[in-house]
Amino acid sequence: MLKLVIALVLLAHGVGHSMGILKVFNLATVNPAWHGDSWLLSGVAGATVTNAIGVLLWAASIVGFAALAGVVMGWLPASWWAPLAIGSAVLSLAGIVLFPVAFPTVSTIGAVAIDLAVLAAVLWLRWTPADLPA
């Protein structure tokens, strides 16, 4: 049961990144305070490049966290866990740092908490899905 809960949290976290993509393509307004800009990139790279970077970060995070859910469930190779977990969490955090107001504050706090928990689990606790009971 715990395996399923962890997999669902990872999957939901991944899917949550779609909110940024929806705003970039003006399909939804997730946070009315955000207009698609980045405090770091917009002035230097322009809107098109800034949006492309955001979409790439969020799309990679969606795929990464969905794949992590698959690893936890045993559907994908266990050897993917650490590199995929670290990469997905770092990309997610990069998106948050570059676009801090892209999501509602509660979503941002939750996302940071999950990203940090994943990094702590892998890097500090050396946890793997194999540590879960079957």
Buried (B, 14 or more C-beta within 10 A) or exposed (E): EEBEEBBEBBBEBBBBBBBBBBBBEEEEEBBEEBEBBBEBBBEEBEBEEBBBBBBEBBBBBBBBBBBBBBBBBBEBEEEBBBEBBBBBBBBBBBBBEBBBBBBBEEBBEBBBEBBEBBBEBBEEEEBBBEEBEE
